[in-house]
Amino acid sequence: MVVKPWYREGLSFTCTRCGDCCVGAPGYVWVDREEIESLAKHLGLSLDKFAGRYLRKVGRRYSLVEKSGGDCVFFDQGCTVYSARPGQCRTFPFWRSNLKSERAWDEIAAECPGIGQGKFYPVEEIEVLKRGEAETPPGE
């Protein structure tokens, strides 16, 4: 028996570019080797310089450093590395943690004005985003 997810009827989301997902709360923006290379190239830095300036090791993984207060290091009235932003940023809010329950979705929706607005995503498209195989389009 196939169990359908709670969002089987689809969800709506359009990025408002408010930056609320980028500021104000400490956390992790996980990056892999390919994303690190892309960001370093975008900024015109060697991998060593990029790593020394923008990465922190957490266990066996790497995350971007943050400004004091928890803001993303690349947020300055907007994303300064938008075209090279990590997959985690490209797929927000369609993360497994946000989709695990309707309650989790409602909690993130309380912080994100784009959730419940604009573009409709059918369940099939949500699943692709959840796997990191697509990205949400840029906001207006």
N, CA, C and O atoms as a GROMACS GRO file, in nm:
protein
  560
    1MET      N    1   0.083  -0.119   0.000
    1MET     CA    2   0.000   0.000   0.000
    1MET      C    3   0.088   0.125   0.000
    1MET      O    4   0.179   0.137   0.081
    2VAL      N    5   0.060   0.217  -0.090
    2VAL     CA    6   0.135   0.342  -0.099
    2VAL      C    7   0.064   0.447  -0.014
    2VAL      O    8  -0.055   0.474  -0.032
    3VAL      N    9   0.138   0.504   0.078
    3VAL     CA   10   0.083   0.609   0.162
    3VAL      C   11   0.110   0.744   0.096
    3VAL      O   12   0.225   0.777   0.067
    4LYS      N   13   0.006   0.819   0.073
    4LYS     CA   14   0.021   0.951   0.010
    4LYS      C   15   0.063   1.052   0.116
    4LYS      O   16   0.016   1.045   0.229
    5PRO      N   17   0.152   1.146   0.080
    5PRO     CA   18   0.194   1.247   0.178
    5PRO      C   19   0.080   1.343   0.211
    5PRO      O   20  -0.017   1.354   0.135
    6TRP      N   21   0.091   1.410   0.321
    6TRP     CA   22  -0.014   1.504   0.364
    6TRP      C   23  -0.035   1.615   0.260
    6TRP      O   24  -0.143   1.673   0.253
    7TYR      N   25   0.067   1.644   0.180
    7TYR     CA   26   0.059   1.751   0.079
    7TYR      C   27   0.020   1.696  -0.058
    7TYR      O   28   0.053   1.757  -0.160
    8ARG      N   29  -0.047   1.583  -0.062
    8ARG     CA   30  -0.083   1.515  -0.188
    8ARG      C   31  -0.163   1.602  -0.283
    8ARG      O   32  -0.164   1.577  -0.404
    9GLU      N   33  -0.231   1.705  -0.231
    9GLU     CA   34  -0.309   1.796  -0.316
    9GLU      C   35  -0.222   1.911  -0.368
    9GLU      O   36  -0.270   1.996  -0.443
   10GLY      N   37  -0.094   1.914  -0.328
   10GLY     CA   38  -0.002   2.018  -0.373
   10GLY      C   39   0.006   2.134  -0.276
   10GLY      O   40  -0.072   2.143  -0.181
   11LEU      N   41   0.100   2.223  -0.301
   11LEU     CA   42   0.125   2.339  -0.216
   11LEU      C   43   0.160   2.459  -0.303
   11LEU      O   44   0.205   2.444  -0.417
   12SER      N   45   0.138   2.577  -0.250
   12SER     CA   46   0.172   2.699  -0.322
   12SER      C   47   0.288   2.770  -0.253
   12SER      O   48   0.299   2.773  -0.130
   13PHE      N   49   0.375   2.827  -0.336
   13PHE     CA   50   0.487   2.905  -0.284
   13PHE      C   51   0.543   2.992  -0.395
   13PHE      O   52   0.563   2.946  -0.508
   14THR      N   53   0.568   3.116  -0.362
   14THR     CA   54   0.642   3.206  -0.449
   14THR      C   55   0.732   3.290  -0.360
   14THR      O   56   0.686   3.355  -0.266
   15CYS      N   57   0.860   3.288  -0.389
   15CYS     CA   58   0.956   3.365  -0.310
   15CYS      C   59   0.925   3.515  -0.323
   15CYS      O   60   0.907   3.567  -0.433
   16THR      N   61   0.919   3.581  -0.210
   16THR     CA   62   0.897   3.726  -0.207
   16THR      C   63   1.029   3.803  -0.196
   16THR      O   64   1.031   3.926  -0.198
   17ARG      N   65   1.138   3.728  -0.185
   17ARG     CA   66   1.274   3.785  -0.168
   17ARG      C   67   1.283   3.873  -0.043
   17ARG      O   68   1.358   3.971  -0.040
   18CYS      N   69   1.206   3.836   0.059
   18CYS     CA   70   1.208   3.911   0.184
   18CYS      C   71   1.337   3.888   0.262
   18CYS      O   72   1.378   3.973   0.340
   19GLY      N   73   1.400   3.772   0.242
   19GLY     CA   74   1.524   3.740   0.312
   19GLY      C   75   1.503   3.680   0.450
   19GLY      O   76   1.601   3.653   0.520
   20ASP      N   77   1.379   3.658   0.491
   20ASP     CA   78   1.355   3.604   0.625
   20ASP      C   79   1.420   3.468   0.645
   20ASP      O   80   1.457   3.434   0.757
   21CYS      N   81   1.433   3.390   0.539
   21CYS     CA   82   1.496   3.258   0.550
   21CYS      C   83   1.648   3.270   0.559
   21CYS      O   84   1.716   3.170   0.585
   22CYS      N   85   1.701   3.388   0.538
   22CYS     CA   86   1.846   3.408   0.535
   22CYS      C   87   1.899   3.479   0.660
   22CYS      O   88   2.021   3.486   0.680
   23VAL      N   89   1.812   3.530   0.742
   23VAL     CA   90   1.855   3.614   0.853
   23VAL      C   91   1.791   3.576   0.986
   23VAL      O   92   1.686   3.513   0.992
   24GLY      N   93   1.861   3.616   1.093
   24GLY     CA   94   1.803   3.617   1.225
   24GLY      C   95   1.803   3.490   1.306
   24GLY      O   96   1.769   3.494   1.424
   25ALA      N   97   1.839   3.378   1.248
   25ALA     CA   98   1.837   3.255   1.326
   25ALA      C   99   1.961   3.174   1.296
   25ALA      O  100   1.987   3.139   1.181
   26PRO      N  101   2.039   3.144   1.399
   26PRO     CA  102   2.156   3.060   1.376
   26PRO      C  103   2.114   2.924   1.320
   26PRO      O  104   2.006   2.874   1.350
   27GLY      N  105   2.200   2.867   1.241
   27GLY     CA  106   2.171   2.737   1.182
   27GLY      C  107   2.283   2.696   1.090
   27GLY      O  108   2.396   2.743   1.102
   28TYR      N  109   2.251   2.610   0.997
   28TYR     CA  110   2.351   2.560   0.906
   28TYR      C  111   2.304   2.574   0.763
   28TYR      O  112   2.189   2.544   0.730
   29VAL      N  113   2.394   2.620   0.678
   29VAL     CA  114   2.373   2.612   0.534
   29VAL      C  115   2.479   2.515   0.486
   29VAL      O  116   2.595   2.551   0.466
   30TRP      N  117   2.437   2.391   0.469
   30TRP     CA  118   2.529   2.283   0.433
   30TRP      C  119   2.573   2.298   0.288
   30TRP      O  120   2.492   2.329   0.200
   31VAL      N  121   2.700   2.276   0.264
   31VAL     CA  122   2.755   2.284   0.129
   31VAL      C  123   2.843   2.162   0.102
   31VAL      O  124   2.916   2.115   0.190
   32ASP      N  125   2.834   2.112  -0.020
   32ASP     CA  126   2.920   2.001  -0.060
   32ASP      C  127   3.033   2.055  -0.147
   32ASP      O  128   3.040   2.175  -0.174
   33ARG      N  129   3.119   1.967  -0.189
   33ARG     CA  130   3.238   2.006  -0.267
   33ARG      C  131   3.201   2.086  -0.392
   33ARG      O  132   3.262   2.189  -0.420
   34GLU      N  133   3.103   2.039  -0.466
   34GLU     CA  134   3.061   2.107  -0.589
   34GLU      C  135   3.009   2.248  -0.559
   34GLU      O  136   3.039   2.342  -0.633
   35GLU      N  137   2.933   2.262  -0.454
   35GLU     CA  138   2.879   2.394  -0.417
   35GLU      C  139   2.990   2.487  -0.370
   35GLU      O  140   2.988   2.607  -0.400
   36ILE      N  141   3.086   2.433  -0.296
   36ILE     CA  142   3.199   2.512  -0.251
   36ILE      C  143   3.278   2.563  -0.372
   36ILE      O  144   3.314   2.681  -0.378
   37GLU      N  145   3.304   2.475  -0.466
   37GLU     CA  146   3.377   2.515  -0.587
   37GLU      C  147   3.301   2.622  -0.665
   37GLU      O  148   3.361   2.717  -0.714
   38SER      N  149   3.172   2.607  -0.677
   38SER     CA  150   3.089   2.704  -0.749
   38SER      C  151   3.090   2.840  -0.681
   38SER      O  152   3.102   2.944  -0.747
   39LEU      N  153   3.077   2.840  -0.549
   39LEU     CA  154   3.080   2.966  -0.474
   39LEU      C  155   3.216   3.034  -0.484
   39LEU      O  156   3.225   3.154  -0.505
   40ALA      N  157   3.322   2.956  -0.470
   40ALA     CA  158   3.458   3.012  -0.479
   40ALA      C  159   3.480   3.073  -0.617
   40ALA      O  160   3.533   3.184  -0.628
   41LYS      N  161   3.441   3.003  -0.721
   41LYS     CA  162   3.455   3.054  -0.857
   41LYS      C  163   3.373   3.182  -0.875
   41LYS      O  164   3.422   3.280  -0.932
   42HIS      N  165   3.250   3.181  -0.827
   42HIS     CA  166   3.162   3.297  -0.837
   42HIS      C  167   3.226   3.420  -0.772
   42HIS      O  168   3.213   3.532  -0.822
   43LEU      N  169   3.296   3.398  -0.661
   43LEU     CA  170   3.359   3.509  -0.588
   43LEU      C  171   3.501   3.538  -0.634
   43LEU      O  172   3.564   3.633  -0.586
   44GLY      N  173   3.553   3.457  -0.726
   44GLY     CA  174   3.689   3.477  -0.775
   44GLY      C  175   3.795   3.445  -0.672
   44GLY      O  176   3.901   3.508  -0.669
   45LEU      N  177   3.767   3.345  -0.589
   45LEU     CA  178   3.861   3.307  -0.482
   45LEU      C  179   3.912   3.165  -0.504
   45LEU      O  180   3.844   3.082  -0.564
   46SER      N  181   4.032   3.140  -0.454
   46SER     CA  182   4.081   3.002  -0.454
   46SER      C  183   3.998   2.924  -0.352
   46SER      O  184   3.933   2.983  -0.265
   47LEU      N  185   4.002   2.793  -0.363
   47LEU     CA  186   3.928   2.711  -0.267
   47LEU      C  187   3.978   2.735  -0.125
   47LEU      O  188   3.898   2.741  -0.031
   48ASP      N  189   4.110   2.747  -0.108
   48ASP     CA  190   4.165   2.770   0.025
   48ASP      C  191   4.119   2.903   0.084
   48ASP      O  192   4.080   2.910   0.200
   49LYS      N  193   4.123   3.008   0.003
   49LYS     CA  194   4.078   3.139   0.053
   49LYS      C  195   3.929   3.138   0.085
   49LYS      O  196   3.885   3.191   0.187
   50PHE      N  197   3.851   3.075  -0.004
   50PHE     CA  198   3.707   3.066   0.021
   50PHE      C  199   3.681   2.991   0.152
   50PHE      O  200   3.604   3.036   0.236
   51ALA      N  201   3.746   2.876   0.167
   51ALA     CA  202   3.725   2.794   0.286
   51ALA      C  203   3.763   2.870   0.413
   51ALA      O  204   3.691   2.866   0.512
   52GLY      N  205   3.876   2.936   0.410
   52GLY     CA  206   3.921   3.010   0.527
   52GLY      C  207   3.829   3.125   0.566
   52GLY      O  208   3.818   3.159   0.684
   53ARG      N  209   3.765   3.182   0.470
   53ARG     CA  210   3.681   3.298   0.493
   53ARG      C  211   3.534   3.263   0.518
   53ARG      O  212   3.467   3.329   0.598
   54TYR      N  213   3.483   3.158   0.452
   54TYR     CA  214   3.338   3.136   0.451
   54TYR      C  215   3.288   3.000   0.500
   54TYR      O  216   3.167   2.977   0.504
   55LEU      N  217   3.380   2.909   0.538
   55LEU     CA  218   3.335   2.776   0.579
   55LEU      C  219   3.369   2.746   0.723
   55LEU      O  220   3.467   2.796   0.779
   56ARG      N  221   3.286   2.661   0.782
   56ARG     CA  222   3.316   2.603   0.913
   56ARG      C  223   3.288   2.454   0.903
   56ARG      O  224   3.194   2.411   0.837
   57LYS      N  225   3.370   2.377   0.969
   57LYS     CA  226   3.353   2.232   0.968
   57LYS      C  227   3.265   2.194   1.087
   57LYS      O  228   3.288   2.237   1.200
   58VAL      N  229   3.164   2.114   1.058
   58VAL     CA  230   3.074   2.065   1.161
   58VAL      C  231   3.071   1.914   1.147
   58VAL      O  232   3.007   1.860   1.057
   59GLY      N  233   3.140   1.846   1.237
   59GLY     CA  234   3.154   1.702   1.221
   59GLY      C  235   3.233   1.674   1.095
   59GLY      O  236   3.345   1.722   1.081
   60ARG      N  237   3.177   1.597   1.004
   60ARG     CA  238   3.244   1.566   0.877
   60ARG      C  239   3.191   1.651   0.762
   60ARG      O  240   3.231   1.631   0.647
   61ARG      N  241   3.103   1.745   0.793
   61ARG     CA  242   3.040   1.827   0.688
   61ARG      C  243   3.088   1.971   0.699
   61ARG      O  244   3.154   2.011   0.795
   62TYR      N  245   3.052   2.050   0.596
   62TYR     CA  246   3.084   2.192   0.596
   62TYR      C  247   2.957   2.275   0.584
   62TYR      O  248   2.862   2.239   0.514
   63SER      N  249   2.960   2.386   0.656
   63SER     CA  250   2.850   2.482   0.652
   63SER      C  251   2.909   2.619   0.630
   63SER      O  252   3.025   2.645   0.664
   64LEU      N  253   2.830   2.707   0.572
   64LEU     CA  254   2.873   2.846   0.559
   64LEU      C  255   2.879   2.909   0.697
   64LEU      O  256   2.797   2.877   0.784
   65VAL      N  257   2.973   2.998   0.717
   65VAL     CA  258   2.977   3.073   0.842
   65VAL      C  259   2.860   3.172   0.842
   65VAL      O  260   2.796   3.193   0.739
   66GLU      N  261   2.835   3.230   0.958
   66GLU     CA  262   2.728   3.328   0.970
   66GLU      C  263   2.782   3.459   1.024
   66GLU      O  264   2.887   3.463   1.087
   67LYS      N  265   2.708   3.563   0.998
   67LYS     CA  266   2.736   3.690   1.063
   67LYS      C  267   2.684   3.680   1.206
   67LYS      O  268   2.607   3.590   1.238
   68SER      N  269   2.726   3.773   1.293
   68SER     CA  270   2.673   3.772   1.428
   68SER      C  271   2.521   3.791   1.419
   68SER      O  272   2.473   3.869   1.337
   69GLY      N  273   2.448   3.721   1.503
   69GLY     CA  274   2.303   3.727   1.498
   69GLY      C  275   2.242   3.618   1.414
   69GLY      O  276   2.120   3.601   1.413
   70GLY      N  277   2.324   3.543   1.341
   70GLY     CA  278   2.276   3.430   1.265
   70GLY      C  279   2.246   3.456   1.119
   70GLY      O  280   2.204   3.365   1.048
   71ASP      N  281   2.268   3.579   1.071
   71ASP     CA  282   2.241   3.608   0.930
   71ASP      C  283   2.341   3.535   0.841
   71ASP      O  284   2.457   3.515   0.878
   72CYS      N  285   2.296   3.494   0.724
   72CYS     CA  286   2.384   3.431   0.627
   72CYS      C  287   2.495   3.528   0.589
   72CYS      O  288   2.472   3.648   0.571
   73VAL      N  289   2.614   3.476   0.578
   73VAL     CA  290   2.730   3.557   0.544
   73VAL      C  291   2.715   3.624   0.407
   73VAL      O  292   2.779   3.726   0.379
   74PHE      N  293   2.630   3.567   0.321
   74PHE     CA  294   2.612   3.622   0.187
   74PHE      C  295   2.484   3.704   0.170
   74PHE      O  296   2.443   3.734   0.058
   75PHE      N  297   2.422   3.739   0.282
   75PHE     CA  298   2.300   3.820   0.272
   75PHE      C  299   2.333   3.966   0.304
   75PHE      O  300   2.385   3.997   0.411
   76ASP      N  301   2.302   4.053   0.210
   76ASP     CA  302   2.320   4.198   0.229
   76ASP      C  303   2.211   4.268   0.147
   76ASP      O  304   2.234   4.305   0.032
   77GLN      N  305   2.096   4.285   0.206
   77GLN     CA  306   1.978   4.338   0.138
   77GLN      C  307   1.944   4.252   0.016
   77GLN      O  308   1.893   4.302  -0.085
   78GLY      N  309   1.972   4.126   0.026
   78GLY     CA  310   1.951   4.028  -0.080
   78GLY      C  311   2.069   3.934  -0.083
   78GLY      O  312   2.172   3.958  -0.018
   79CYS      N  313   2.055   3.827  -0.158
   79CYS     CA  314   2.160   3.728  -0.169
   79CYS      C  315   2.268   3.778  -0.265
   79CYS      O  316   2.240   3.808  -0.381
   80THR      N  317   2.390   3.787  -0.216
   80THR     CA  318   2.500   3.838  -0.298
   80THR      C  319   2.563   3.729  -0.385
   80THR      O  320   2.650   3.759  -0.468
   81VAL      N  321   2.521   3.604  -0.368
   81VAL     CA  322   2.573   3.493  -0.448
   81VAL      C  323   2.458   3.415  -0.512
   81VAL      O  324   2.469   3.294  -0.533
   82TYR      N  325   2.350   3.484  -0.542
   82TYR     CA  326   2.226   3.417  -0.583
   82TYR      C  327   2.245   3.313  -0.694
   82TYR      O  328   2.192   3.202  -0.683
   83SER      N  329   2.317   3.345  -0.797
   83SER     CA  330   2.332   3.251  -0.909
   83SER      C  331   2.416   3.128  -0.870
   83SER      O  332   2.411   3.026  -0.939
   84ALA      N  333   2.492   3.137  -0.763
   84ALA     CA  334   2.575   3.025  -0.717
   84ALA      C  335   2.529   2.972  -0.582
   84ALA      O  336   2.601   2.894  -0.518
   85ARG      N  337   2.412   3.011  -0.536
   85ARG     CA  338   2.366   2.972  -0.402
   85ARG      C  339   2.357   2.820  -0.390
   85ARG      O  340   2.333   2.749  -0.487
   86PRO      N  341   2.378   2.771  -0.266
   86PRO     CA  342   2.375   2.626  -0.243
   86PRO      C  343   2.237   2.565  -0.268
   86PRO      O  344   2.135   2.634  -0.270
   87GLY      N  345   2.237   2.434  -0.288
   87GLY     CA  346   2.114   2.360  -0.311
   87GLY      C  347   2.012   2.378  -0.200
   87GLY      O  348   1.892   2.382  -0.225
   88GLN      N  349   2.059   2.388  -0.078
   88GLN     CA  350   1.969   2.408   0.035
   88GLN      C  351   1.886   2.535   0.015
   88GLN      O  352   1.767   2.538   0.046
   89CYS      N  353   1.949   2.638  -0.036
   89CYS     CA  354   1.880   2.765  -0.061
   89CYS      C  355   1.791   2.754  -0.185
   89CYS      O  356   1.683   2.813  -0.190
   90ARG      N  357   1.837   2.680  -0.283
   90ARG     CA  358   1.763   2.665  -0.409
   90ARG      C  359   1.632   2.590  -0.393
   90ARG      O  360   1.540   2.609  -0.473
   91THR      N  361   1.620   2.507  -0.290
   91THR     CA  362   1.501   2.424  -0.274
   91THR      C  363   1.409   2.470  -0.161
   91THR      O  364   1.304   2.409  -0.140
   92PHE      N  365   1.446   2.574  -0.089
   92PHE     CA  366   1.358   2.623   0.017
   92PHE      C  367   1.224   2.664  -0.041
   92PHE      O  368   1.222   2.724  -0.149
   93PRO      N  369   1.115   2.636   0.024
   93PRO     CA  370   1.095   2.571   0.155
   93PRO      C  371   1.068   2.421   0.146
   93PRO      O  372   1.021   2.361   0.243
   94PHE      N  373   1.096   2.359   0.032
   94PHE     CA  374   1.059   2.220   0.011
   94PHE      C  375   1.165   2.124   0.065
   94PHE      O  376   1.214   2.036  -0.006
   95TRP      N  377   1.198   2.141   0.192
   95TRP     CA  378   1.294   2.054   0.260
   95TRP      C  379   1.219   1.943   0.331
   95TRP      O  380   1.103   1.959   0.371
   96ARG      N  381   1.285   1.830   0.346
   96ARG     CA  382   1.223   1.717   0.417
   96ARG      C  383   1.171   1.760   0.554
   96ARG      O  384   1.061   1.721   0.593
   97SER      N  385   1.249   1.839   0.627
   97SER     CA  386   1.207   1.881   0.762
   97SER      C  387   1.080   1.966   0.759
   97SER      O  388   0.999   1.957   0.851
   98ASN      N  389   1.063   2.046   0.656
   98ASN     CA  390   0.944   2.129   0.645
   98ASN      C  391   0.823   2.050   0.593
   98ASN      O  392   0.709   2.090   0.615
   99LEU      N  393   0.849   1.939   0.525
   99LEU     CA  394   0.742   1.860   0.465
   99LEU      C  395   0.705   1.737   0.547
   99LEU      O  396   0.617   1.661   0.508
  100LYS      N  397   0.771   1.718   0.661
  100LYS     CA  398   0.745   1.596   0.739
  100LYS      C  399   0.604   1.591   0.795
  100LYS      O  400   0.550   1.483   0.818
  101SER      N  401   0.544   1.708   0.817
  101SER     CA  402   0.406   1.711   0.866
  101SER      C  403   0.343   1.845   0.831
  101SER      O  404   0.412   1.943   0.801
  102GLU      N  405   0.213   1.848   0.834
  102GLU     CA  406   0.142   1.973   0.809
  102GLU      C  407   0.178   2.077   0.915
  102GLU      O  408   0.187   2.196   0.887
  103ARG      N  409   0.198   2.030   1.035
  103ARG     CA  410   0.237   2.121   1.145
  103ARG      C  411   0.372   2.185   1.117
  103ARG      O  412   0.389   2.306   1.136
  104ALA      N  413   0.469   2.105   1.070
  104ALA     CA  414   0.601   2.160   1.037
  104ALA      C  415   0.589   2.264   0.926
  104ALA      O  416   0.652   2.369   0.932
  105TRP      N  417   0.507   2.235   0.824
  105TRP     CA  418   0.485   2.329   0.714
  105TRP      C  419   0.421   2.458   0.766
  105TRP      O  420   0.462   2.568   0.728
  106ASP      N  421   0.322   2.445   0.852
  106ASP     CA  422   0.255   2.563   0.909
  106ASP      C  423   0.351   2.648   0.991
  106ASP      O  424   0.340   2.771   0.992
  107GLU      N  425   0.444   2.584   1.061
  107GLU     CA  426   0.542   2.657   1.142
  107GLU      C  427   0.634   2.740   1.053
  107GLU      O  428   0.661   2.856   1.084
  108ILE      N  429   0.681   2.682   0.944
  108ILE     CA  430   0.769   2.758   0.855
  108ILE      C  431   0.689   2.863   0.779
  108ILE      O  432   0.741   2.970   0.747
  109ALA      N  433   0.563   2.833   0.750
  109ALA     CA  434   0.477   2.930   0.680
  109ALA      C  435   0.456   3.055   0.765
  109ALA      O  436   0.438   3.164   0.711
  110ALA      N  437   0.458   3.040   0.896
  110ALA     CA  438   0.442   3.156   0.985
  110ALA      C  439   0.560   3.251   0.974
  110ALA      O  440   0.550   3.369   1.009
  111GLU      N  441   0.673   3.201   0.924
  111GLU     CA  442   0.794   3.282   0.909
  111GLU      C  443   0.818   3.327   0.766
  111GLU      O  444   0.900   3.417   0.742
  112CYS      N  445   0.749   3.266   0.670
  112CYS     CA  446   0.776   3.292   0.528
  112CYS      C  447   0.649   3.341   0.459
  112CYS      O  448   0.554   3.265   0.443
  113PRO      N  449   0.647   3.468   0.417
  113PRO     CA  450   0.526   3.522   0.353
  113PRO      C  451   0.496   3.463   0.215
  113PRO      O  452   0.386   3.483   0.164
  114GLY      N  453   0.591   3.392   0.155
  114GLY     CA  454   0.568   3.334   0.023
  114GLY      C  455   0.496   3.200   0.025
  114GLY      O  456   0.444   3.156  -0.078
  115ILE      N  457   0.494   3.134   0.141
  115ILE     CA  458   0.428   3.005   0.152
  115ILE      C  459   0.277   3.027   0.152
  115ILE      O  460   0.223   3.109   0.226
  116GLY      N  461   0.211   2.950   0.066
  116GLY     CA  462   0.066   2.962   0.051
  116GLY      C  463   0.026   3.065  -0.054
  116GLY      O  464  -0.092   3.091  -0.075
  117GLN      N  465   0.126   3.123  -0.121
  117GLN     CA  466   0.102   3.227  -0.221
  117GLN      C  467   0.155   3.183  -0.357
  117GLN      O  468   0.247   3.100  -0.365
  118GLY      N  469   0.099   3.237  -0.461
  118GLY     CA  470   0.157   3.227  -0.596
  118GLY      C  471   0.160   3.090  -0.658
  118GLY      O  472   0.058   3.021  -0.662
  119LYS      N  473   0.276   3.049  -0.708
  119LYS     CA  474   0.292   2.928  -0.789
  119LYS      C  475   0.244   2.804  -0.714
  119LYS      O  476   0.278   2.782  -0.598
  120PHE      N  477   0.167   2.724  -0.784
  120PHE     CA  478   0.118   2.598  -0.730
  120PHE      C  479   0.212   2.486  -0.770
  120PHE      O  480   0.248   2.473  -0.887
  121TYR      N  481   0.253   2.405  -0.673
  121TYR     CA  482   0.340   2.291  -0.697
  121TYR      C  483   0.262   2.161  -0.672
  121TYR      O  484   0.220   2.136  -0.559
  122PRO      N  485   0.242   2.081  -0.775
  122PRO     CA  486   0.178   1.950  -0.753
  122PRO      C  487   0.273   1.859  -0.677
  122PRO      O  488   0.394   1.883  -0.673
  123VAL      N  489   0.218   1.756  -0.617
  123VAL     CA  490   0.297   1.665  -0.533
  123VAL      C  491   0.419   1.610  -0.606
  123VAL      O  492   0.525   1.596  -0.546
  124GLU      N  493   0.406   1.580  -0.734
  124GLU     CA  494   0.519   1.524  -0.810
  124GLU      C  495   0.635   1.623  -0.815
  124GLU      O  496   0.751   1.583  -0.803
  125GLU      N  497   0.605   1.748  -0.834
  125GLU     CA  498   0.710   1.851  -0.839
  125GLU      C  499   0.771   1.875  -0.700
  125GLU      O  500   0.891   1.900  -0.689
  126ILE      N  501   0.689   1.866  -0.597
  126ILE     CA  502   0.739   1.880  -0.460
  126ILE      C  503   0.839   1.769  -0.430
  126ILE      O  504   0.943   1.793  -0.369
  127GLU      N  505   0.808   1.648  -0.473
  127GLU     CA  506   0.898   1.536  -0.448
  127GLU      C  507   1.033   1.556  -0.518
  127GLU      O  508   1.137   1.522  -0.461
  128VAL      N  509   1.032   1.610  -0.637
  128VAL     CA  510   1.157   1.639  -0.709
  128VAL      C  511   1.237   1.745  -0.634
  128VAL      O  512   1.358   1.732  -0.618
  129LEU      N  513   1.171   1.850  -0.587
  129LEU     CA  514   1.238   1.954  -0.510
  129LEU      C  515   1.293   1.897  -0.379
  129LEU      O  516   1.404   1.930  -0.339
  130LYS      N  517   1.216   1.814  -0.313
  130LYS     CA  518   1.256   1.755  -0.186
  130LYS      C  519   1.384   1.673  -0.203
  130LYS      O  520   1.466   1.667  -0.112
  131ARG      N  521   1.400   1.611  -0.318
  131ARG     CA  522   1.522   1.533  -0.346
  131ARG      C  523   1.638   1.621  -0.391
  131ARG      O  524   1.749   1.571  -0.410
  132GLY      N  525   1.613   1.751  -0.409
  132GLY     CA  526   1.719   1.841  -0.452
  132GLY      C  527   1.748   1.835  -0.600
  132GLY      O  528   1.855   1.876  -0.644
  133GLU      N  529   1.654   1.784  -0.679
  133GLU     CA  530   1.674   1.766  -0.822
  133GLU      C  531   1.616   1.880  -0.906
  133GLU      O  532   1.614   1.871  -1.028
  134ALA      N  533   1.570   1.985  -0.842
  134ALA     CA  534   1.515   2.104  -0.910
  134ALA      C  535   1.533   2.220  -0.814
  134ALA      O  536   1.586   2.204  -0.704
  135GLU      N  537   1.488   2.337  -0.856
  135GLU     CA  538   1.496   2.452  -0.767
  135GLU      C  539   1.372   2.539  -0.785
  135GLU      O  540   1.308   2.540  -0.890
  136THR      N  541   1.341   2.613  -0.678
  136THR     CA  542   1.229   2.706  -0.688
  136THR      C  543   1.274   2.826  -0.769
  136THR      O  544   1.390   2.865  -0.762
  137PRO      N  545   1.184   2.885  -0.847
  137PRO     CA  546   1.224   2.999  -0.929
  137PRO      C  547   1.251   3.122  -0.842
  137PRO      O  548   1.199   3.132  -0.730
  138PRO      N  549   1.331   3.215  -0.893
  138PRO     CA  550   1.361   3.337  -0.817
  138PRO      C  551   1.235   3.419  -0.794
  138PRO      O  552   1.142   3.417  -0.874
  139GLY      N  553   1.233   3.489  -0.683
  139GLY     CA  554   1.122   3.576  -0.651
  139GLY      C  555   1.125   3.703  -0.734
  139GLY      O  556   1.224   3.734  -0.801
  140GLU      N  557   1.017   3.772  -0.726
  140GLU     CA  558   1.006   3.898  -0.801
  140GLU      C  559   1.076   4.011  -0.729
  140GLU      O  560   1.077   4.124  -0.777
   0.00000   0.00000   0.00000
